[in-house]
Amino acid sequence: MTNSITLTYEELFIKLHQAIAKRKENPILLKVPLHTIDKDDILELGEYFRKHAFNFETYLEGENTFVIAVEY
């Protein structure tokens, strides 16, 4: 049986902000397993980052990896 853990909005938000704070790469690419994300959380993250002048994109990489790209 597969353990299905869903990342919360807060967890994704913190991971993105930590990566932005390090400023090692632009855009920031956060790759997470597709089954661990919630569509509503992604929509909420996109709304937040776009509101704060970040370029926010999402896409699939392969069949099972969801990528969140934030350019600052």
mmCIF file of the N, C-alpha and C atoms, coordinates in Angstrom:
data_MODEL
# 
_entry.id   MODEL 
# 
loop_
_atom_site.group_PDB 
_atom_site.id 
_atom_site.type_symbol 
_atom_site.label_atom_id 
_atom_site.label_alt_id 
_atom_site.label_comp_id 
_atom_site.label_asym_id 
_atom_site.label_entity_id 
_atom_site.label_seq_id 
_atom_site.pdbx_PDB_ins_code 
_atom_site.Cartn_x 
_atom_site.Cartn_y 
_atom_site.Cartn_z 
_atom_site.occupancy 
_atom_site.B_iso_or_equiv 
_atom_site.pdbx_formal_charge 
_atom_site.auth_seq_id 
_atom_site.auth_comp_id 
_atom_site.auth_asym_id 
_atom_site.auth_atom_id 
_atom_site.pdbx_PDB_model_num 
ATOM 1   N N  . MET A 1 1  ? 0.845  -1.178 0.000   1.00 0.00 ? 1  MET A N  1 
ATOM 2   C CA . MET A 1 1  ? 0.000  0.000  0.000   1.00 0.00 ? 1  MET A CA 1 
ATOM 3   C C  . MET A 1 1  ? 0.888  1.238  0.000   1.00 0.00 ? 1  MET A C  1 
ATOM 4   N N  . THR A 1 2  ? 0.555  2.212  -0.837  1.00 0.00 ? 2  THR A N  1 
ATOM 5   C CA . THR A 1 2  ? 1.328  3.433  -0.953  1.00 0.00 ? 2  THR A CA 1 
ATOM 6   C C  . THR A 1 2  ? 0.915  4.430  0.116   1.00 0.00 ? 2  THR A C  1 
ATOM 7   N N  . ASN A 1 3  ? 1.893  5.035  0.760   1.00 0.00 ? 3  ASN A N  1 
ATOM 8   C CA . ASN A 1 3  ? 1.625  6.049  1.769   1.00 0.00 ? 3  ASN A CA 1 
ATOM 9   C C  . ASN A 1 3  ? 1.352  7.362  1.043   1.00 0.00 ? 3  ASN A C  1 
ATOM 10  N N  . SER A 1 4  ? 0.166  7.898  1.186   1.00 0.00 ? 4  SER A N  1 
ATOM 11  C CA . SER A 1 4  ? -0.227 9.110  0.476   1.00 0.00 ? 4  SER A CA 1 
ATOM 12  C C  . SER A 1 4  ? -0.151 10.309 1.420   1.00 0.00 ? 4  SER A C  1 
ATOM 13  N N  . ILE A 1 5  ? 0.936  11.061 1.311   1.00 0.00 ? 5  ILE A N  1 
ATOM 14  C CA . ILE A 1 5  ? 1.122  12.254 2.133   1.00 0.00 ? 5  ILE A CA 1 
ATOM 15  C C  . ILE A 1 5  ? 0.923  13.466 1.238   1.00 0.00 ? 5  ILE A C  1 
ATOM 16  N N  . THR A 1 6  ? 0.044  14.357 1.650   1.00 0.00 ? 6  THR A N  1 
ATOM 17  C CA . THR A 1 6  ? -0.210 15.568 0.889   1.00 0.00 ? 6  THR A CA 1 
ATOM 18  C C  . THR A 1 6  ? 0.497  16.736 1.554   1.00 0.00 ? 6  THR A C  1 
ATOM 19  N N  . LEU A 1 7  ? 1.275  17.481 0.771   1.00 0.00 ? 7  LEU A N  1 
ATOM 20  C CA . LEU A 1 7  ? 1.919  18.676 1.286   1.00 0.00 ? 7  LEU A CA 1 
ATOM 21  C C  . LEU A 1 7  ? 0.870  19.758 1.467   1.00 0.00 ? 7  LEU A C  1 
ATOM 22  N N  . THR A 1 8  ? 0.932  20.465 2.563   1.00 0.00 ? 8  THR A N  1 
ATOM 23  C CA . THR A 1 8  ? -0.036 21.531 2.810   1.00 0.00 ? 8  THR A CA 1 
ATOM 24  C C  . THR A 1 8  ? 0.414  22.814 2.130   1.00 0.00 ? 8  THR A C  1 
ATOM 25  N N  . TYR A 1 9  ? -0.501 23.746 2.033   1.00 0.00 ? 9  TYR A N  1 
ATOM 26  C CA . TYR A 1 9  ? -0.185 25.070 1.493   1.00 0.00 ? 9  TYR A CA 1 
ATOM 27  C C  . TYR A 1 9  ? 1.000  25.665 2.251   1.00 0.00 ? 9  TYR A C  1 
ATOM 28  N N  . GLU A 1 10 ? 0.963  25.587 3.563   1.00 0.00 ? 10 GLU A N  1 
ATOM 29  C CA . GLU A 1 10 ? 2.015  26.177 4.386   1.00 0.00 ? 10 GLU A CA 1 
ATOM 30  C C  . GLU A 1 10 ? 3.375  25.546 4.113   1.00 0.00 ? 10 GLU A C  1 
ATOM 31  N N  . GLU A 1 11 ? 3.401  24.235 3.955   1.00 0.00 ? 11 GLU A N  1 
ATOM 32  C CA . GLU A 1 11 ? 4.663  23.548 3.677   1.00 0.00 ? 11 GLU A CA 1 
ATOM 33  C C  . GLU A 1 11 ? 5.247  23.979 2.329   1.00 0.00 ? 11 GLU A C  1 
ATOM 34  N N  . LEU A 1 12 ? 4.398  24.052 1.314   1.00 0.00 ? 12 LEU A N  1 
ATOM 35  C CA . LEU A 1 12 ? 4.865  24.501 0.000   1.00 0.00 ? 12 LEU A CA 1 
ATOM 36  C C  . LEU A 1 12 ? 5.319  25.954 0.057   1.00 0.00 ? 12 LEU A C  1 
ATOM 37  N N  . PHE A 1 13 ? 4.562  26.802 0.741   1.00 0.00 ? 13 PHE A N  1 
ATOM 38  C CA . PHE A 1 13 ? 4.876  28.223 0.889   1.00 0.00 ? 13 PHE A CA 1 
ATOM 39  C C  . PHE A 1 13 ? 6.251  28.399 1.546   1.00 0.00 ? 13 PHE A C  1 
ATOM 40  N N  . ILE A 1 14 ? 6.486  27.675 2.624   1.00 0.00 ? 14 ILE A N  1 
ATOM 41  C CA . ILE A 1 14 ? 7.756  27.772 3.351   1.00 0.00 ? 14 ILE A CA 1 
ATOM 42  C C  . ILE A 1 14 ? 8.911  27.297 2.478   1.00 0.00 ? 14 ILE A C  1 
ATOM 43  N N  . LYS A 1 15 ? 8.736  26.181 1.785   1.00 0.00 ? 15 LYS A N  1 
ATOM 44  C CA . LYS A 1 15 ? 9.798  25.673 0.909   1.00 0.00 ? 15 LYS A CA 1 
ATOM 45  C C  . LYS A 1 15 ? 10.161 26.688 -0.175  1.00 0.00 ? 15 LYS A C  1 
ATOM 46  N N  . LEU A 1 16 ? 9.156  27.321 -0.775  1.00 0.00 ? 16 LEU A N  1 
ATOM 47  C CA . LEU A 1 16 ? 9.425  28.307 -1.815  1.00 0.00 ? 16 LEU A CA 1 
ATOM 48  C C  . LEU A 1 16 ? 10.120 29.540 -1.242  1.00 0.00 ? 16 LEU A C  1 
ATOM 49  N N  . HIS A 1 17 ? 9.658  30.021 -0.107  1.00 0.00 ? 17 HIS A N  1 
ATOM 50  C CA . HIS A 1 17 ? 10.276 31.203 0.493   1.00 0.00 ? 17 HIS A CA 1 
ATOM 51  C C  . HIS A 1 17 ? 11.704 30.924 0.965   1.00 0.00 ? 17 HIS A C  1 
ATOM 52  N N  . GLN A 1 18 ? 11.974 29.743 1.455   1.00 0.00 ? 18 GLN A N  1 
ATOM 53  C CA . GLN A 1 18 ? 13.338 29.391 1.859   1.00 0.00 ? 18 GLN A CA 1 
ATOM 54  C C  . GLN A 1 18 ? 14.265 29.380 0.645   1.00 0.00 ? 18 GLN A C  1 
ATOM 55  N N  . ALA A 1 19 ? 13.793 28.851 -0.458  1.00 0.00 ? 19 ALA A N  1 
ATOM 56  C CA . ALA A 1 19 ? 14.601 28.816 -1.684  1.00 0.00 ? 19 ALA A CA 1 
ATOM 57  C C  . ALA A 1 19 ? 14.834 30.226 -2.217  1.00 0.00 ? 19 ALA A C  1 
ATOM 58  N N  . ILE A 1 20 ? 13.826 31.074 -2.155  1.00 0.00 ? 20 ILE A N  1 
ATOM 59  C CA . ILE A 1 20 ? 13.977 32.459 -2.607  1.00 0.00 ? 20 ILE A CA 1 
ATOM 60  C C  . ILE A 1 20 ? 14.973 33.194 -1.715  1.00 0.00 ? 20 ILE A C  1 
ATOM 61  N N  . ALA A 1 21 ? 14.913 32.968 -0.413  1.00 0.00 ? 21 ALA A N  1 
ATOM 62  C CA . ALA A 1 21 ? 15.816 33.638 0.526   1.00 0.00 ? 21 ALA A CA 1 
ATOM 63  C C  . ALA A 1 21 ? 17.278 33.286 0.251   1.00 0.00 ? 21 ALA A C  1 
ATOM 64  N N  . LYS A 1 22 ? 17.537 32.072 -0.222  1.00 0.00 ? 22 LYS A N  1 
ATOM 65  C CA . LYS A 1 22 ? 18.911 31.655 -0.525  1.00 0.00 ? 22 LYS A CA 1 
ATOM 66  C C  . LYS A 1 22 ? 19.430 32.330 -1.786  1.00 0.00 ? 22 LYS A C  1 
ATOM 67  N N  . ARG A 1 23 ? 18.542 32.691 -2.686  1.00 0.00 ? 23 ARG A N  1 
ATOM 68  C CA . ARG A 1 23 ? 18.870 33.378 -3.942  1.00 0.00 ? 23 ARG A CA 1 
ATOM 69  C C  . ARG A 1 23 ? 20.014 32.707 -4.713  1.00 0.00 ? 23 ARG A C  1 
ATOM 70  N N  . LYS A 1 24 ? 19.973 31.392 -4.762  1.00 0.00 ? 24 LYS A N  1 
ATOM 71  C CA . LYS A 1 24 ? 21.010 30.666 -5.489  1.00 0.00 ? 24 LYS A CA 1 
ATOM 72  C C  . LYS A 1 24 ? 20.617 30.409 -6.940  1.00 0.00 ? 24 LYS A C  1 
ATOM 73  N N  . GLU A 1 25 ? 19.358 30.407 -7.222  1.00 0.00 ? 25 GLU A N  1 
ATOM 74  C CA . GLU A 1 25 ? 18.914 30.163 -8.589  1.00 0.00 ? 25 GLU A CA 1 
ATOM 75  C C  . GLU A 1 25 ? 17.674 31.013 -8.875  1.00 0.00 ? 25 GLU A C  1 
ATOM 76  N N  . ASN A 1 26 ? 17.495 31.352 -10.116 1.00 0.00 ? 26 ASN A N  1 
ATOM 77  C CA . ASN A 1 26 ? 16.320 32.095 -10.542 1.00 0.00 ? 26 ASN A CA 1 
ATOM 78  C C  . ASN A 1 26 ? 15.984 31.618 -11.943 1.00 0.00 ? 26 ASN A C  1 
ATOM 79  N N  . PRO A 1 27 ? 14.877 30.989 -12.161 1.00 0.00 ? 27 PRO A N  1 
ATOM 80  C CA . PRO A 1 27 ? 13.761 30.792 -11.245 1.00 0.00 ? 27 PRO A CA 1 
ATOM 81  C C  . PRO A 1 27 ? 14.013 29.654 -10.252 1.00 0.00 ? 27 PRO A C  1 
ATOM 82  N N  . ILE A 1 28 ? 13.244 29.687 -9.179  1.00 0.00 ? 28 ILE A N  1 
ATOM 83  C CA . ILE A 1 28 ? 13.240 28.621 -8.187  1.00 0.00 ? 28 ILE A CA 1 
ATOM 84  C C  . ILE A 1 28 ? 12.387 27.495 -8.754  1.00 0.00 ? 28 ILE A C  1 
ATOM 85  N N  . LEU A 1 29 ? 12.884 26.286 -8.716  1.00 0.00 ? 29 LEU A N  1 
ATOM 86  C CA . LEU A 1 29 ? 12.104 25.132 -9.167  1.00 0.00 ? 29 LEU A CA 1 
ATOM 87  C C  . LEU A 1 29 ? 11.887 24.202 -7.981  1.00 0.00 ? 29 LEU A C  1 
ATOM 88  N N  . LEU A 1 30 ? 10.649 24.041 -7.595  1.00 0.00 ? 30 LEU A N  1 
ATOM 89  C CA . LEU A 1 30 ? 10.291 23.117 -6.522  1.00 0.00 ? 30 LEU A CA 1 
ATOM 90  C C  . LEU A 1 30 ? 9.604  21.925 -7.179  1.00 0.00 ? 30 LEU A C  1 
ATOM 91  N N  . LYS A 1 31 ? 10.225 20.765 -7.061  1.00 0.00 ? 31 LYS A N  1 
ATOM 92  C CA . LYS A 1 31 ? 9.685  19.558 -7.676  1.00 0.00 ? 31 LYS A CA 1 
ATOM 93  C C  . LYS A 1 31 ? 9.121  18.656 -6.596  1.00 0.00 ? 31 LYS A C  1 
ATOM 94  N N  . VAL A 1 32 ? 7.859  18.286 -6.761  1.00 0.00 ? 32 VAL A N  1 
ATOM 95  C CA . VAL A 1 32 ? 7.186  17.433 -5.780  1.00 0.00 ? 32 VAL A CA 1 
ATOM 96  C C  . VAL A 1 32 ? 6.438  16.323 -6.509  1.00 0.00 ? 32 VAL A C  1 
ATOM 97  N N  . PRO A 1 33 ? 6.282  15.188 -5.863  1.00 0.00 ? 33 PRO A N  1 
ATOM 98  C CA . PRO A 1 33 ? 5.494  14.110 -6.476  1.00 0.00 ? 33 PRO A CA 1 
ATOM 99  C C  . PRO A 1 33 ? 4.058  14.586 -6.731  1.00 0.00 ? 33 PRO A C  1 
ATOM 100 N N  . LEU A 1 34 ? 3.550  14.271 -7.872  1.00 0.00 ? 34 LEU A N  1 
ATOM 101 C CA . LEU A 1 34 ? 2.228  14.728 -8.284  1.00 0.00 ? 34 LEU A CA 1 
ATOM 102 C C  . LEU A 1 34 ? 1.147  14.370 -7.276  1.00 0.00 ? 34 LEU A C  1 
ATOM 103 N N  . HIS A 1 35 ? 1.229  13.195 -6.690  1.00 0.00 ? 35 HIS A N  1 
ATOM 104 C CA . HIS A 1 35 ? 0.181  12.753 -5.768  1.00 0.00 ? 35 HIS A CA 1 
ATOM 105 C C  . HIS A 1 35 ? 0.220  13.463 -4.407  1.00 0.00 ? 35 HIS A C  1 
ATOM 106 N N  . THR A 1 36 ? 1.223  14.318 -4.175  1.00 0.00 ? 36 THR A N  1 
ATOM 107 C CA . THR A 1 36 ? 1.338  14.978 -2.866  1.00 0.00 ? 36 THR A CA 1 
ATOM 108 C C  . THR A 1 36 ? 0.806  16.402 -2.852  1.00 0.00 ? 36 THR A C  1 
ATOM 109 N N  . ILE A 1 37 ? 0.227  16.852 -3.963  1.00 0.00 ? 37 ILE A N  1 
ATOM 110 C CA . ILE A 1 37 ? -0.228 18.239 -4.005  1.00 0.00 ? 37 ILE A CA 1 
ATOM 111 C C  . ILE A 1 37 ? -1.743 18.321 -4.110  1.00 0.00 ? 37 ILE A C  1 
ATOM 112 N N  . ASP A 1 38 ? -2.253 19.443 -3.659  1.00 0.00 ? 38 ASP A N  1 
ATOM 113 C CA . ASP A 1 38 ? -3.676 19.721 -3.734  1.00 0.00 ? 38 ASP A CA 1 
ATOM 114 C C  . ASP A 1 38 ? -3.880 20.891 -4.700  1.00 0.00 ? 38 ASP A C  1 
ATOM 115 N N  . LYS A 1 39 ? -4.779 20.732 -5.651  1.00 0.00 ? 39 LYS A N  1 
ATOM 116 C CA . LYS A 1 39 ? -5.000 21.757 -6.671  1.00 0.00 ? 39 LYS A CA 1 
ATOM 117 C C  . LYS A 1 39 ? -5.347 23.115 -6.060  1.00 0.00 ? 39 LYS A C  1 
ATOM 118 N N  . ASP A 1 40 ? -6.171 23.124 -5.039  1.00 0.00 ? 40 ASP A N  1 
ATOM 119 C CA . ASP A 1 40 ? -6.561 24.390 -4.417  1.00 0.00 ? 40 ASP A CA 1 
ATOM 120 C C  . ASP A 1 40 ? -5.365 25.095 -3.783  1.00 0.00 ? 40 ASP A C  1 
ATOM 121 N N  . ASP A 1 41 ? -4.448 24.327 -3.190  1.00 0.00 ? 41 ASP A N  1 
ATOM 122 C CA . ASP A 1 41 ? -3.251 24.931 -2.609  1.00 0.00 ? 41 ASP A CA 1 
ATOM 123 C C  . ASP A 1 41 ? -2.381 25.567 -3.684  1.00 0.00 ? 41 ASP A C  1 
ATOM 124 N N  . ILE A 1 42 ? -2.250 24.904 -4.826  1.00 0.00 ? 42 ILE A N  1 
ATOM 125 C CA . ILE A 1 42 ? -1.452 25.452 -5.925  1.00 0.00 ? 42 ILE A CA 1 
ATOM 126 C C  . ILE A 1 42 ? -2.082 26.741 -6.450  1.00 0.00 ? 42 ILE A C  1 
ATOM 127 N N  . LEU A 1 43 ? -3.389 26.765 -6.586  1.00 0.00 ? 43 LEU A N  1 
ATOM 128 C CA . LEU A 1 43 ? -4.074 27.978 -7.028  1.00 0.00 ? 43 LEU A CA 1 
ATOM 129 C C  . LEU A 1 43 ? -3.853 29.118 -6.044  1.00 0.00 ? 43 LEU A C  1 
ATOM 130 N N  . GLU A 1 44 ? -3.922 28.813 -4.757  1.00 0.00 ? 44 GLU A N  1 
ATOM 131 C CA . GLU A 1 44 ? -3.706 29.830 -3.725  1.00 0.00 ? 44 GLU A CA 1 
ATOM 132 C C  . GLU A 1 44 ? -2.262 30.345 -3.737  1.00 0.00 ? 44 GLU A C  1 
ATOM 133 N N  . LEU A 1 45 ? -1.297 29.444 -3.915  1.00 0.00 ? 45 LEU A N  1 
ATOM 134 C CA . LEU A 1 45 ? 0.102  29.861 -4.014  1.00 0.00 ? 45 LEU A CA 1 
ATOM 135 C C  . LEU A 1 45 ? 0.319  30.765 -5.223  1.00 0.00 ? 45 LEU A C  1 
ATOM 136 N N  . GLY A 1 46 ? -0.253 30.372 -6.357  1.00 0.00 ? 46 GLY A N  1 
ATOM 137 C CA . GLY A 1 46 ? -0.118 31.181 -7.566  1.00 0.00 ? 46 GLY A CA 1 
ATOM 138 C C  . GLY A 1 46 ? -0.682 32.579 -7.374  1.00 0.00 ? 46 GLY A C  1 
ATOM 139 N N  . GLU A 1 47 ? -1.822 32.667 -6.728  1.00 0.00 ? 47 GLU A N  1 
ATOM 140 C CA . GLU A 1 47 ? -2.445 33.958 -6.460  1.00 0.00 ? 47 GLU A CA 1 
ATOM 141 C C  . GLU A 1 47 ? -1.535 34.820 -5.577  1.00 0.00 ? 47 GLU A C  1 
ATOM 142 N N  . TYR A 1 48 ? -0.985 34.220 -4.540  1.00 0.00 ? 48 TYR A N  1 
ATOM 143 C CA . TYR A 1 48 ? -0.100 34.965 -3.631  1.00 0.00 ? 48 TYR A CA 1 
ATOM 144 C C  . TYR A 1 48 ? 1.140  35.476 -4.367  1.00 0.00 ? 48 TYR A C  1 
ATOM 145 N N  . PHE A 1 49 ? 1.848  34.590 -5.064  1.00 0.00 ? 49 PHE A N  1 
ATOM 146 C CA . PHE A 1 49 ? 3.102  34.987 -5.696  1.00 0.00 ? 49 PHE A CA 1 
ATOM 147 C C  . PHE A 1 49 ? 2.889  35.980 -6.830  1.00 0.00 ? 49 PHE A C  1 
ATOM 148 N N  . ARG A 1 50 ? 1.829  35.836 -7.591  1.00 0.00 ? 50 ARG A N  1 
ATOM 149 C CA . ARG A 1 50 ? 1.553  36.809 -8.654  1.00 0.00 ? 50 ARG A CA 1 
ATOM 150 C C  . ARG A 1 50 ? 1.220  38.171 -8.062  1.00 0.00 ? 50 ARG A C  1 
ATOM 151 N N  . LYS A 1 51 ? 0.517  38.192 -6.951  1.00 0.00 ? 51 LYS A N  1 
ATOM 152 C CA . LYS A 1 51 ? 0.146  39.437 -6.286  1.00 0.00 ? 51 LYS A CA 1 
ATOM 153 C C  . LYS A 1 51 ? 1.389  40.187 -5.785  1.00 0.00 ? 51 LYS A C  1 
ATOM 154 N N  . HIS A 1 52 ? 2.446  39.451 -5.483  1.00 0.00 ? 52 HIS A N  1 
ATOM 155 C CA . HIS A 1 52 ? 3.665  40.045 -4.951  1.00 0.00 ? 52 HIS A CA 1 
ATOM 156 C C  . HIS A 1 52 ? 4.775  40.136 -6.006  1.00 0.00 ? 52 HIS A C  1 
ATOM 157 N N  . ALA A 1 53 ? 4.366  40.280 -7.267  1.00 0.00 ? 53 ALA A N  1 
ATOM 158 C CA . ALA A 1 53 ? 5.262  40.564 -8.396  1.00 0.00 ? 53 ALA A CA 1 
ATOM 159 C C  . ALA A 1 53 ? 6.262  39.454 -8.698  1.00 0.00 ? 53 ALA A C  1 
ATOM 160 N N  . PHE A 1 54 ? 5.857  38.230 -8.462  1.00 0.00 ? 54 PHE A N  1 
ATOM 161 C CA . PHE A 1 54 ? 6.667  37.085 -8.855  1.00 0.00 ? 54 PHE A CA 1 
ATOM 162 C C  . PHE A 1 54 ? 6.027  36.451 -10.080 1.00 0.00 ? 54 PHE A C  1 
ATOM 163 N N  . ASN A 1 55 ? 6.846  35.876 -10.933 1.00 0.00 ? 55 ASN A N  1 
ATOM 164 C CA . ASN A 1 55 ? 6.341  35.097 -12.048 1.00 0.00 ? 55 ASN A CA 1 
ATOM 165 C C  . ASN A 1 55 ? 6.171  33.668 -11.539 1.00 0.00 ? 55 ASN A C  1 
ATOM 166 N N  . PHE A 1 56 ? 4.959  33.137 -11.623 1.00 0.00 ? 56 PHE A N  1 
ATOM 167 C CA . PHE A 1 56 ? 4.625  31.824 -11.057 1.00 0.00 ? 56 PHE A CA 1 
ATOM 168 C C  . PHE A 1 56 ? 4.105  30.926 -12.163 1.00 0.00 ? 56 PHE A C  1 
ATOM 169 N N  . GLU A 1 57 ? 4.731  29.771 -12.336 1.00 0.00 ? 57 GLU A N  1 
ATOM 170 C CA . GLU A 1 57 ? 4.289  28.808 -13.343 1.00 0.00 ? 57 GLU A CA 1 
ATOM 171 C C  . GLU A 1 57 ? 4.313  27.404 -12.747 1.00 0.00 ? 57 GLU A C  1 
ATOM 172 N N  . THR A 1 58 ? 3.486  26.548 -13.297 1.00 0.00 ? 58 THR A N  1 
ATOM 173 C CA . THR A 1 58 ? 3.486  25.147 -12.895 1.00 0.00 ? 58 THR A CA 1 
ATOM 174 C C  . THR A 1 58 ? 3.447  24.280 -14.148 1.00 0.00 ? 58 THR A C  1 
ATOM 175 N N  . TYR A 1 59 ? 4.041  23.109 -14.041 1.00 0.00 ? 59 TYR A N  1 
ATOM 176 C CA . TYR A 1 59 ? 3.991  22.164 -15.154 1.00 0.00 ? 59 TYR A CA 1 
ATOM 177 C C  . TYR A 1 59 ? 4.345  20.773 -14.663 1.00 0.00 ? 59 TYR A C  1 
ATOM 178 N N  . LEU A 1 60 ? 4.040  19.805 -15.485 1.00 0.00 ? 60 LEU A N  1 
ATOM 179 C CA . LEU A 1 60 ? 4.397  18.415 -15.188 1.00 0.00 ? 60 LEU A CA 1 
ATOM 180 C C  . LEU A 1 60 ? 5.732  18.090 -15.831 1.00 0.00 ? 60 LEU A C  1 
ATOM 181 N N  . GLU A 1 61 ? 6.541  17.337 -15.108 1.00 0.00 ? 61 GLU A N  1 
ATOM 182 C CA . GLU A 1 61 ? 7.807  16.831 -15.636 1.00 0.00 ? 61 GLU A CA 1 
ATOM 183 C C  . GLU A 1 61 ? 7.697  15.321 -15.598 1.00 0.00 ? 61 GLU A C  1 
ATOM 184 N N  . GLY A 1 62 ? 7.584  14.721 -16.739 1.00 0.00 ? 62 GLY A N  1 
ATOM 185 C CA . GLY A 1 62 ? 7.311  13.289 -16.781 1.00 0.00 ? 62 GLY A CA 1 
ATOM 186 C C  . GLY A 1 62 ? 5.865  13.045 -16.392 1.00 0.00 ? 62 GLY A C  1 
ATOM 187 N N  . GLU A 1 63 ? 5.601  11.872 -15.866 1.00 0.00 ? 63 GLU A N  1 
ATOM 188 C CA . GLU A 1 63 ? 4.225  11.526 -15.505 1.00 0.00 ? 63 GLU A CA 1 
ATOM 189 C C  . GLU A 1 63 ? 3.894  11.772 -14.039 1.00 0.00 ? 63 GLU A C  1 
ATOM 190 N N  . ASN A 1 64 ? 4.912  11.847 -13.186 1.00 0.00 ? 64 ASN A N  1 
ATOM 191 C CA . ASN A 1 64 ? 4.641  11.869 -11.752 1.00 0.00 ? 64 ASN A CA 1 
ATOM 192 C C  . ASN A 1 64 ? 5.244  13.040 -10.988 1.00 0.00 ? 64 ASN A C  1 
ATOM 193 N N  . THR A 1 65 ? 5.872  13.988 -11.673 1.00 0.00 ? 65 THR A N  1 
ATOM 194 C CA . THR A 1 65 ? 6.519  15.086 -10.974 1.00 0.00 ? 65 THR A CA 1 
ATOM 195 C C  . THR A 1 65 ? 5.850  16.410 -11.336 1.00 0.00 ? 65 THR A C  1 
ATOM 196 N N  . PHE A 1 66 ? 5.413  17.118 -10.313 1.00 0.00 ? 66 PHE A N  1 
ATOM 197 C CA . PHE A 1 66 ? 4.795  18.421 -10.475 1.00 0.00 ? 66 PHE A CA 1 
ATOM 198 C C  . PHE A 1 66 ? 5.848  19.470 -10.139 1.00 0.00 ? 66 PHE A C  1 
ATOM 199 N N  . VAL A 1 67 ? 6.041  20.435 -11.034 1.00 0.00 ? 67 VAL A N  1 
ATOM 200 C CA . VAL A 1 67 ? 7.066  21.455 -10.842 1.00 0.00 ? 67 VAL A CA 1 
ATOM 201 C C  . VAL A 1 67 ? 6.397  22.811 -10.643 1.00 0.00 ? 67 VAL A C  1 
ATOM 202 N N  . ILE A 1 68 ? 6.849  23.504 -9.605  1.00 0.00 ? 68 ILE A N  1 
ATOM 203 C CA . ILE A 1 68 ? 6.417  24.881 -9.351  1.00 0.00 ? 68 ILE A CA 1 
ATOM 204 C C  . ILE A 1 68 ? 7.636  25.751 -9.623  1.00 0.00 ? 68 ILE A C  1 
ATOM 205 N N  . ALA A 1 69 ? 7.504  26.696 -10.539 1.00 0.00 ? 69 ALA A N  1 
ATOM 206 C CA . ALA A 1 69 ? 8.600  27.598 -10.879 1.00 0.00 ? 69 ALA A CA 1 
ATOM 207 C C  . ALA A 1 69 ? 8.214  29.010 -10.457 1.00 0.00 ? 69 ALA A C  1 
ATOM 208 N N  . VAL A 1 70 ? 9.071  29.624 -9.648  1.00 0.00 ? 70 VAL A N  1 
ATOM 209 C CA . VAL A 1 70 ? 8.845  30.996 -9.196  1.00 0.00 ? 70 VAL A CA 1 
ATOM 210 C C  . VAL A 1 70 ? 10.065 31.807 -9.594  1.00 0.00 ? 70 VAL A C  1 
ATOM 211 N N  . GLU A 1 71 ? 9.833  32.840 -10.393 1.00 0.00 ? 71 GLU A N  1 
ATOM 212 C CA . GLU A 1 71 ? 10.913 33.725 -10.819 1.00 0.00 ? 71 GLU A CA 1 
ATOM 213 C C  . GLU A 1 71 ? 10.756 35.045 -10.101 1.00 0.00 ? 71 GLU A C  1 
ATOM 214 N N  . TYR A 1 72 ? 11.840 35.516 -9.506  1.00 0.00 ? 72 TYR A N  1 
ATOM 215 C CA . TYR A 1 72 ? 11.784 36.768 -8.758  1.00 0.00 ? 72 TYR A CA 1 
ATOM 216 C C  . TYR A 1 72 ? 12.610 37.832 -9.411  1.00 0.00 ? 72 TYR A C  1 
# 
